[in-house]
Structure formats: structure tokens, C-alpha cells
Amino acid sequence: MKFSVWAPAARRVRVSVDEGVHEMTEGDGGWWHADAEGLNYAFLLDDDEKRLPDPRSRWQPHGVHAESRVYDHGEFEWTDDAWHGRQLPGAVLYELHVGTFTEGGTFDAAIDRLDHLVDLGITHVELLPVNSFDGTAGWGYDGVLWGAVHEPYGGPDGLKRFVDAAHARGLAVVLDVVYNHLGPSGAYLDRFGPYFAGQNDWGPGLNLDGAGSDEVRRYVIDNALSWFRDFHLDALRLDAVHALLDRRAVHLLEQLATEVDALSAALNRPLTLVAESDLNDPRLVTPCERGGFGLHAQWSDDFHHALHVKLTGETTGYYTDFAAPDALERVLREVFFHAGTWSSFRERTHGRPVDTRTVPGHRFLGYLQNHDQIGNRATGDRLSATVPADRLACGAAVLFCSPYTPMVFMGEEWAASTPWQFFASFPDPELAEAVRTGRRREFSRHGWGESDVPDPLDPATVERSRLDWAEVERPGHREVLELYRALIRLRRDRPELADPQVANLRVDSAPDGSWLVLHRGGLRLAVNFGPGPVTLPLGPTAAPLLAWAEATVDGGAAHLPPDTFVLAETTP
């Protein structure tokens, strides 16, 4: 068996394999090689006796500080030969965290809940990061070995079983991957070579354009291709791509998109790249041949922010600008609220307009909630903790009747009462205390008392964040679930609702933003966010398809009490 590692500055490299230690031979480009037999291995650099895990490890059964283990992708017996993938247009995504989605907190336990997602109408299941991080519990964004699947979830075979089971049910699988930084514990890459270049808000960033960066870029791209090829994944969600600092003529994202498209052709199934970005820059989803980066979609925080303010009335921090009465109407018609316009939160102009005539809406993900927008609140409170169910129903109607690709955060579909809080489990007591103290100080600056912020290292914080599946059948939750099912079913059955042409969307709204009417072909969604009843004309032939609470359609008009909506059909 051949062991290889990139260590261009090392004078000597050895590999420890089971009980033996073997000298490695330097080859071209700073790569070292050795032949040996065994399963558990680690590398020793120069004269240091510290055994380091493989930067390209496929398996870390004993954690990120321990030896790596040989893993053969060819040994897993897949049953998804008939799977040909799913396109993003027309999709409905469901974001979940493996560790808190079920009581068991594993891939196998999550498989038992896949039928719930099928019944809901989900097409793509998006997993928060599952690569190896230090400790047992965490969000996954502190990963340090990107090719190894977190062992407490079930390791590499567990992930493959999950993907195989999802495909058997017609579900595509999306994986959240973090290439913009590494976590604070177990990040040994810099000992092997020039992997790092500076810091960002979360940790050491990668060297993407300096000396030695060719192999660093391959480290990222090979990892992404492996998820698609070896784990049969259908899409990757790329975390915070605005933190990928790359001054090359061909940006890492463009190079990645080009190679993923080539692999897609070879595998004969669609492979999708979805970016999270703070830039409001449509170049991310503009094809490479038109000067863009060639990604397939990006998250739209502006959509979330406008809808969040409409539902909650919160106008602090980055929500300030979205208090404008027409904010929700603008993001529905124009995608971005900040499109080369002033951002008071940033104290500068921000963003670039989207050409809605040429860029389809399915390239932008819309959502009421996601892991960030819940978990990065001090107490991890969901909308359902503060917003009445009727008002949440109105938000859901706007989401699923918009021209954007909708995404649901786990439990949202039944207005789960469980919070989703920030948690970690770093074994190092100094690091644990630093995380605990830093979290409390961060929120104290925003007016929260330090005692109000849950201890992220307390196992009880994880337990509070775990979904309570018994709620699904309880009054107050069951009705919301039925609404989500109905909205998703209508979006699937009525092509007008999934029409991604943003330029075709017409929005009528009150001057104060208290109501709006979305025109989706021959369908009309009328929503009343205001404090009093309204009557909105829809057309003489209007007939209701779906109504919430006491909303009715009569005489060609929608009669809407506060916090109600109606979806109606009109005929010429």
C-alpha cells in the first residue's frame, strides 16, 4: 500500500503504520511516498516525534488528534445505480444538523426520518458540515480534516448509508462544506506546508494565491470532487465564500465550478454548487463564459431579512435598513435589497443589481429561518417562540409562492418549540473556556445579560436543541405541518408558483407595506400583515385554492383578517 503526503519544506518525513515507522522518499513537487502495510497511520515531520494525522485523511475513528485509518471507498456496496440526480430548478431544500435532528444524533437515526421529508415534499436534504472536528458535539463549522466524516455521526460508511437511503426515496443530498477557515483544535495543516495565509473572523484562512498555493487549491478542489464522486452527493453548499481571499486571474470558485461541471458530465447526473456570500454579487451565479464564477445558486440573506422584519418588527443591527415599508416587495422583485445602494449597517454602499431578465430566481435560495439566523441569536430562539402561528403561516406562503428556491430549517415545518442554540464540546479546558467567555461577551455587547446566554459547552445546550418529534401530532404544530405540505404540494403541482423568471413577477403592495398581492401567472397570493382587516381585489373569476384562518374569497376579492392569506386562481 502506498502512503503519500505533501510536505514541501520538510527535510525528512516518516510514516508510522500500525507498529512500524517507515522512511518516506521525496518525489516531485514536495510529495513524499512510502510503501507499507497496515491500517492506522500518521506522519512524522523532520525530527519531531509528534504523530500527525493525514491532511487528506478519509477516516478518523479516534478523533482529529489521533492517527488516521486507511479507508477504501470501493468497499461500500451502493444500491443507487438507478439514481440520476435532481436539478435545482423546482427544488425545495431542507437544512438539518445530524446531531440534533433526531434523538440518536446519527446518520442511521436520520434515515428513519427521511420518509417524513418525502411526505413533506422535500427534494434536497442539506446536511450541516459532517467533516471531523474536535469533540463529539458541535455545529460542524470548526472542522479540520475535510475528507474524514465525523465518527460520532457514523463515520464515512454512515454518511454513505444516509445518501444511499435518501436516493432510494428520491431525495438529493446537499452537504455544507467549509473552505474559508479551519477550526481552532486539530488544524495541523501548516506543519506540512504553506496551507495558511492570514486570519479571518473564524480562524486561519487558506493560501489560495501565494507561493505553494497550487497544491492548496488542489486540496480544496479534490475534496469537493470526492464528496460528489466517492460519497455520491448531489450538491455542496459553500460556506461564506466572501472569506476566500484569492487574487488570481482564475478565482478558486471558477476553477471549482469548471471541474465540477466536467465531473457532472462524466457521472451523467447534475452536480450543484450553492454559495453562501455576504457580497450581494450576482457574478457568483453568472456563467463562466459570461465573466462570472459559474456557481449554480447562492443564499439570499436579503430575502430572509426583509421577511424577518415583516414578521417580527425587529429593526436592530443589520435589520435596520429592512424596516423600509417596501423592503419585502423590493427583494421579491429585484432579489437584492442592497444592490449598489447604501447600507447603514455597513456604513457604505453595498451589492450589485441582479439582471432579472437573464438571471433566473431559482439561483437564489429564500428562507424564513436557517441555522445561522436562529443559532446566532443569543438564546437560539426560533420564530415560533415569538411570532404567532398565523403570522408564520403568512411568511411561509410568501416563501413558497416566491420565484426563489425555498429552504426550510429542520422543525420549522411544524413550528418546533425547541430552540437551536450554539454548542461545542472541545476537550481542551482552556479552549472551552475561551469559547464560553467569547460567546457571552459577544452578546453582552448587544444588550444581553451574560447569564442569559446558554453555556455552549454544557451538554444540556445540545439536548435543548434536539428536535422533539412528538410535537408533530400535537395541536398547534399539526396544523402548521399540514400548511407546509399544502404549500409545497401546490408549488409542485402549479408551475406558475415555481416559475423562476423574476421579471415575470408582479407585486402589488400597500404604501405602508401592510399587505401585498403576488401575481404568479393566473394565481394570486394575497397576504395581510397589518393590524386590521383588508379587502383586496383579485379579479372577477377568483376562486380560492388555499386559505389560512378566516380568509375568504368572495365577489372577486380577498377578505383578509389580520395575519391571514389566500392563494386564489383566476381565469381569463
C-alpha positions in Angstrom: 0.0 0.0 0.0 1.3 3.4 -1.0 1.2 6.3 1.5 1.8 9.9 0.3 1.8 13.3 1.8 2.6 16.8 0.6 5.3 18.4 2.8 7.4 20.7 0.5 9.6 22.2 3.2 10.3 19.1 5.2 13.8 17.7 5.2 12.7 14.3 6.4 9.2 12.6 6.5 8.3 9.2 8.1 5.1 7.4 8.2 4.0 5.4 11.2 1.9 2.4 10.1 0.5 0.3 12.9 3.5 -0.7 14.9 6.2 0.2 12.4 7.8 3.5 11.3 9.0 3.9 7.7 11.2 6.4 6.0 9.5 8.2 3.1 11.1 9.2 -0.2 10.8 12.7 -1.6 9.3 12.9 -5.1 8.3 15.7 -7.4 6.5 18.8 -6.2 7.2 18.3 -2.5 5.3 15.0 -2.3 6.7 12.2 -0.2 5.9 8.5 -0.7 6.4 5.1 1.0 5.1 1.6 0.7 3.9 -0.2 3.8 1.2 -2.5 5.0 -1.3 -1.6 7.8 -4.4 0.3 8.7 -3.6 3.0 11.2 -1.1 5.6 10.2 0.3 9.0 10.9 3.2 11.2 9.7 6.3 12.4 11.4 8.0 15.5 10.1 11.7 16.2 10.3 13.0 15.1 13.7 9.7 15.7 15.5 8.3 12.6 17.1 4.7 14.0 17.1 2.5 11.8 15.0 0.2 13.9 12.8 -3.0 12.7 11.1 -3.1 12.7 7.3 -4.2 16.1 5.9 -6.2 14.1 3.3 -7.4 11.6 5.8 -10.5 9.6 4.8 -11.2 8.3 8.3 -10.5 9.5 11.8 -12.1 6.9 14.1 -10.5 8.2 17.2 -10.7 12.0 16.7 -8.8 14.8 14.9 -5.6 14.4 17.0 -5.2 10.7 16.6 -3.9 8.5 13.8 -5.7 8.2 10.5 -7.1 5.0 9.3 -7.0 3.5 5.8 -10.4 3.6 4.1 -11.3 2.1 0.7 -14.2 3.8 -1.0 -14.6 0.8 -3.3 -15.7 -1.5 -0.5 -19.1 0.2 0.2 -21.9 -1.6 -1.6 -24.1 1.1 -3.2 -27.7 0.4 -4.3 -28.4 3.7 -6.1 -27.4 2.7 -9.6 -30.7 4.0 -10.9 -30.2 7.4 -9.3 -29.8 10.2 -11.9 -29.8 13.2 -9.6 -32.1 16.2 -9.3 -31.8 19.6 -10.8 -32.1 22.7 -8.6 -34.9 24.3 -10.6 -38.2 23.3 -8.9 -36.4 22.2 -5.7 -37.4 22.5 -2.1 -34.4 22.2 0.4 -34.4 21.1 4.0 -31.5 22.0 6.2 -30.7 19.7 9.1 -28.0 19.1 11.7 -27.3 15.4 12.0 -26.5 15.6 15.7 -29.8 17.3 16.8 -32.2 16.2 14.1 -33.0 13.0 16.0 -32.7 11.6 19.5 -29.9 9.3 18.3 -28.0 12.1 16.5 -26.5 9.8 13.9 -26.9 9.2 10.1 -28.7 5.9 10.8 -31.2 7.6 13.1 -31.7 10.4 10.5 -32.5 7.7 7.9 -35.6 6.8 10.0 -37.0 10.3 9.4 -36.4 10.5 5.7 -40.0 9.4 4.9 -41.2 12.5 6.8 -39.3 14.7 4.4 -40.7 12.8 1.4 -44.2 13.3 2.7 -43.5 17.0 3.3 -42.5 17.3 -0.4 -38.8 18.0 0.1 -36.5 17.3 -2.9 -33.0 18.1 -1.4 -31.7 17.4 2.1 -28.9 19.7 3.1 -26.6 18.5 5.9 -24.7 20.9 8.0 -21.0 20.1 7.9 -20.1 16.5 8.8 -16.3 16.6 8.5 -14.2 15.8 11.5 -14.0 18.4 14.3 -12.6 18.1 17.8 -15.1 16.9 20.4 -18.3 15.0 19.9 -20.9 17.7 19.6 -20.8 20.9 17.5 -22.3 22.7 14.6 -19.5 21.4 12.3 -18.0 24.7 11.2 -14.8 24.0 13.3 -13.8 21.1 11.1 -10.1 20.5 10.5 -9.9 17.3 8.4 -12.2 17.9 5.5 -12.2 14.5 3.9 -13.0 12.5 7.1 -16.6 12.1 8.2 -17.3 12.9 11.9 -17.1 9.5 13.7 -19.9 10.1 16.3 -22.3 10.6 13.4 -21.4 7.2 11.9 -18.2 7.9 10.0 -17.8 7.5 6.2 -20.0 4.4 5.9 -22.7 6.1 7.9 -22.8 9.0 5.5 -22.9 6.7 2.6 -25.8 4.7 4.1 -27.7 8.0 4.5 -27.0 9.1 0.9 -28.0 5.7 -0.4 -31.2 5.7 1.6 -32.1 9.2 0.5 -31.6 8.4 -3.1 -33.8 5.3 -2.7 -36.6 7.8 -1.7 -35.9 10.2 -4.5 -34.1 12.7 -2.3 -31.0 14.5 -3.4 -28.3 15.2 -0.7 -26.5 18.5 -0.2 -23.5 18.9 2.1 -22.4 22.1 3.7 -18.6 22.4 3.3 -16.3 25.0 4.9 -13.3 26.0 2.8 -12.8 29.5 4.2 -11.1 28.6 7.5 -10.1 25.7 9.9 -11.2 25.2 13.4 -9.1 26.1 16.5 -8.2 22.5 17.5 -6.5 19.9 15.3 -5.6 22.1 12.4 -2.1 20.7 11.7 -2.0 21.7 8.0 0.5 24.4 8.5 3.0 21.9 9.8 3.0 20.2 6.4 3.2 23.1 4.1 2.1 26.7 3.2 -1.6 26.0 3.6 -2.5 29.1 5.6 -2.4 32.8 4.7 -3.7 35.2 7.3 -6.8 35.0 9.5 -10.4 35.8 9.0 -13.2 36.2 11.6 -13.3 32.4 12.3 -9.7 31.2 12.1 -6.8 30.6 9.8 -7.6 31.2 6.1 -6.2 29.2 3.2 -3.3 30.3 1.0 -5.1 30.4 -2.4 -2.9 32.7 -4.3 0.6 32.8 -2.8 3.7 30.7 -3.2 2.8 27.0 -3.0 -0.9 27.7 -3.5 -1.3 25.3 -6.4 -1.4 22.3 -4.1 -3.6 24.1 -1.6 -6.1 24.8 -4.3 -6.0 21.1 -5.3 -6.6 20.2 -1.6 -9.9 22.1 -1.8 -11.0 21.0 -5.2 -10.0 17.4 -4.7 -12.0 17.4 -1.5 -15.1 18.8 -3.3 -14.8 16.3 -6.1 -14.5 13.4 -3.7 -17.8 14.3 -2.0 -19.5 14.1 -5.4 -17.7 11.0 -6.7 -17.0 8.9 -3.7 -20.0 9.8 -1.5 -22.5 10.2 -4.3 -23.5 13.6 -3.1 -25.6 15.8 -5.3 -24.7 19.3 -4.2 -22.3 21.3 -2.0 -23.2 24.4 0.0 -20.0 26.5 0.1 -19.8 28.4 3.4 -19.0 32.1 3.4 -17.2 32.3 0.1 -16.6 36.0 0.6 -13.9 35.0 3.0 -12.0 33.1 0.3 -9.2 35.6 -0.5 -8.0 34.9 -4.0 -6.4 37.4 -6.3 -5.6 35.1 -9.1 -7.0 35.7 -12.6 -9.0 32.5 -12.3 -10.7 32.5 -8.9 -10.8 29.3 -6.9 -14.6 29.2 -7.2 -14.4 29.5 -11.0 -11.9 26.7 -11.1 -14.1 24.6 -8.8 -17.2 25.2 -10.9 -15.4 24.2 -14.1 -14.1 20.9 -12.7 -17.5 20.1 -11.0 -19.2 20.6 -14.4 -16.7 18.2 -16.0 -17.3 15.6 -13.3 -21.1 16.1 -13.8 -20.7 15.2 -17.4 -18.6 12.2 -16.6 -21.1 10.9 -14.0 -24.1 11.8 -16.1 -26.0 13.5 -13.3 -26.4 17.1 -12.2 -23.9 18.3 -9.6 -24.8 21.6 -7.9 -22.7 24.3 -6.2 -24.5 26.7 -3.8 -22.7 29.6 -2.3 -23.2 31.5 0.9 -22.0 35.0 0.4 -22.2 38.4 2.1 -21.4 40.3 -1.1 -24.7 40.5 -2.9 -22.8 39.9 -6.1 -24.7 38.1 -9.0 -21.3 37.3 -10.6 -21.2 34.2 -8.3 -24.1 32.7 -10.3 -23.2 34.1 -13.6 -21.9 31.5 -16.1 -18.1 31.5 -16.6 -18.5 32.2 -20.3 -20.2 35.5 -19.3 -17.5 36.5 -16.9 -18.9 35.0 -13.7 -17.8 32.3 -11.4 -20.2 29.7 -12.7 -21.8 28.6 -9.4 -25.4 27.4 -9.7 -27.0 29.3 -6.8 -26.4 31.4 -3.7 -28.2 32.0 -0.4 -30.2 35.3 -0.3 -30.0 36.8 3.2 -31.8 39.9 1.9 -34.9 37.9 1.3 -34.7 36.5 4.9 -34.0 39.9 6.4 -36.9 41.6 4.7 -39.3 38.8 5.6 -38.0 38.6 9.2 -38.6 42.3 9.8 -42.1 42.0 8.3 -42.9 39.1 10.6 -41.2 40.3 13.8 -40.8 44.0 13.7 -37.2 43.7 14.7 -35.1 46.5 13.3 -31.8 46.4 15.1 -28.3 45.6 13.7 -28.4 44.5 10.1 -32.2 44.5 10.1 -32.3 48.3 10.3 -32.5 49.0 6.6 -35.1 46.4 6.1 -37.6 48.4 8.1 -38.4 50.3 4.9 -42.1 49.7 4.0 -41.2 48.4 0.5 -38.3 46.1 1.6 -40.1 42.9 1.1 -41.6 44.0 -2.2 -38.2 45.0 -3.4 -36.5 41.7 -2.7 -39.3 39.9 -4.3 -39.0 42.0 -7.5 -35.2 42.6 -7.5 -33.6 39.8 -5.5 -31.3 42.0 -3.5 -32.3 44.9 -1.3 -28.8 46.2 -1.2 -27.9 46.4 -4.9 -25.3 49.1 -5.1 -27.2 51.1 -2.5 -26.5 52.4 0.9 -26.2 50.0 3.8 -26.5 51.8 7.2 -25.2 48.7 9.0 -22.0 48.7 6.9 -21.9 52.5 6.6 -21.2 52.2 2.8 -22.9 51.2 -0.4 -23.2 47.5 -0.9 -24.1 44.9 -3.5 -24.8 44.9 -7.2 -28.1 44.7 -9.1 -29.3 41.4 -10.5 -30.5 41.4 -14.1 -33.8 39.7 -13.5 -34.4 39.3 -17.3 -31.5 36.9 -17.6 -30.8 35.5 -14.2 -33.5 33.1 -13.0 -34.8 33.2 -9.5 -34.0 29.5 -8.8 -30.4 30.6 -8.5 -31.3 32.3 -5.2 -32.3 30.4 -2.0 -35.0 32.0 0.1 -35.8 31.1 3.7 -37.7 32.1 6.8 -35.1 30.6 9.0 -31.7 28.8 8.8 -29.1 27.6 11.2 -27.3 31.0 11.3 -30.4 33.1 11.7 -31.6 31.0 14.7 -28.4 29.7 16.2 -26.6 33.1 16.2 -29.3 34.7 18.3 -28.2 34.7 21.9 -30.8 32.1 23.1 -31.2 30.3 19.8 -34.9 31.1 19.7 -36.9 30.2 16.6 -39.5 32.5 15.0 -42.2 30.2 16.5 -41.0 31.3 20.0 -42.1 34.9 19.4 -44.2 35.1 16.3 -47.9 33.8 16.3 -48.6 30.8 14.1 -50.9 32.9 11.9 -48.1 35.3 11.1 -45.7 32.5 10.5 -48.2 31.0 8.0 -48.2 34.3 6.1 -44.4 34.1 5.9 -44.5 30.6 4.7 -47.0 31.5 2.0 -44.7 34.2 0.7 -41.7 31.9 0.7 -43.3 29.1 -1.3 -45.1 31.4 -3.7 -41.9 33.4 -4.5 -39.7 32.8 -7.6 -36.8 31.7 -5.4 -35.7 28.2 -4.3 -37.3 27.7 -0.9 -35.4 26.2 2.0 -36.8 25.0 5.3 -34.8 24.6 8.6 -35.4 21.4 10.5 -38.6 21.6 12.6 -39.7 24.8 11.0 -42.4 22.9 9.2 -44.3 22.1 12.4 -43.3 25.3 14.3 -41.0 23.4 16.6 -40.8 24.8 20.1 -37.2 23.6 20.7 -34.5 26.3 20.3 -31.4 25.7 18.2 -28.5 27.1 20.2 -24.8 27.4 19.7 -22.9 24.4 21.2 -19.5 22.9 21.1 -17.6 20.2 23.1 -13.9 21.0 22.9 -12.0 18.7 25.3 -9.2 21.3 25.9 -10.4 23.2 29.0 -8.6 26.4 28.0 -10.2 26.4 24.6 -13.6 25.5 26.0 -13.4 28.5 28.5 -12.3 30.8 25.7 -15.3 29.8 23.6 -17.7 30.1 26.6 -16.4 33.6 27.5 -16.2 34.9 24.0 -19.8 33.9 23.3 -21.1 35.7 26.4 -19.0 38.8 25.7 -20.2 38.9 22.1 -23.9 39.0 23.1 -23.4 41.3 26.1 -22.3 44.0 23.6 -25.8 43.6 22.0 -27.7 44.1 25.2 -28.0 40.5 26.5 -27.0 39.7 30.0 -24.2 37.2 30.2 -26.3 34.9 32.3 -29.0 34.8 29.6 -26.6 33.2 27.1 -26.6 29.4 27.3 -23.3 27.8 28.1 -22.2 26.3 24.7 -20.1 23.7 26.4 -22.9 22.4 28.6 -24.3 19.1 27.3 -27.8 20.4 28.2 -27.4 23.0 25.5 -27.2 20.3 22.9 -30.2 18.5 24.4 -32.3 21.6 24.4 -31.5 22.0 20.7 -32.7 18.5 19.7 -36.0 18.2 17.9 -38.9 16.9 19.8 -40.7 14.7 17.2 -43.6 14.1 19.5 -44.7 17.7 18.7 -45.6 16.7 15.1 -49.0 15.4 16.0 -49.8 17.9 18.7 -52.4 20.7 18.2 -50.8 24.0 17.1 -48.0 22.0 15.4 -50.0 19.6 13.3 -51.8 22.5 11.6 -48.6 24.2 10.6 -47.2 21.0 9.2 -50.3 20.5 7.1 -50.0 24.0 5.8 -46.3 23.4 4.7 -47.4 20.2 3.0 -50.1 22.0 1.2 -47.9 24.9 0.1 -45.2 22.6 -1.2 -47.7 20.4 -3.0 -49.2 23.5 -4.7 -45.7 24.7 -5.7 -45.1 21.3 -7.3 -48.5 21.0 -9.0 -48.8 24.5 -10.2 -45.9 25.5 -12.5 -46.7 29.2 -12.0 -45.6 29.1 -8.4 -42.2 27.6 -9.3 -41.7 29.9 -12.3 -38.1 31.2 -11.7 -38.5 34.2 -14.0 -38.3 37.1 -11.5 -39.1 39.6 -14.3 -42.5 37.9 -14.7 -43.4 38.5 -11.1 -45.8 41.4 -10.3 -46.2 42.6 -6.8 -48.9 45.0 -5.5 -48.5 46.3 -2.0 -49.8 48.9 0.5 -47.8 52.1 0.8 -47.1 51.1 4.4 -46.3 47.5 3.4 -49.1 46.1 5.5 -50.4 43.9 2.7 -49.2 42.6 -0.7 -50.5 40.6 -3.6 -48.2 38.4 -5.7 -49.2 37.8 -9.3 -47.9 34.3 -10.4 -49.4 33.7 -13.8 -53.1 33.2 -13.2 -52.6 32.7 -9.5 -52.8 35.5 -6.8 -51.4 35.3 -3.3 -52.9 38.0 -1.1 -51.4 38.4 2.3 -52.4 40.8 5.2 -49.6 41.6 7.6 -51.5 44.6 9.0 -53.4 45.1 12.3 -56.8 45.4 10.7 -58.9 43.6 8.0 -58.5 44.4 4.3 -60.3 43.6 1.1 -58.1 43.2 -1.9 -59.5 42.8 -5.5 -58.2 39.7 -7.3 -60.4 39.6 -10.4 -64.0 38.6 -11.1 -63.2 34.9 -11.6 -61.0 34.5 -8.5 -61.5 31.2 -6.6 -59.6 30.0 -3.6 -57.0 27.2 -3.8 -55.7 27.6 -0.2 -56.8 29.9 2.6 -55.5 30.4 6.1 -57.6 31.0 9.2 -60.7 33.2 8.4 -59.5 34.4 5.0 -62.1 34.1 2.2 -62.6 35.0 -1.4 -66.0 36.4 -2.5 -67.1 38.7 -5.3 -63.7 38.7 -6.9 -61.9 40.0 -3.8 -59.9 38.5 -0.9 -61.3 39.3 2.5 -58.4 39.1 4.9 -58.4 39.5 8.7 -55.0 40.3 10.2 -52.3 37.7 9.7 -54.1 35.7 7.0 -53.6 34.9 3.4 -55.4 33.4 0.5 -54.0 31.8 -2.7 -56.6 32.1 -5.5 -56.9 31.1 -9.1 -58.1 33.5 -11.7 -59.3 32.6 -15.2 -59.3 34.9 -18.3 
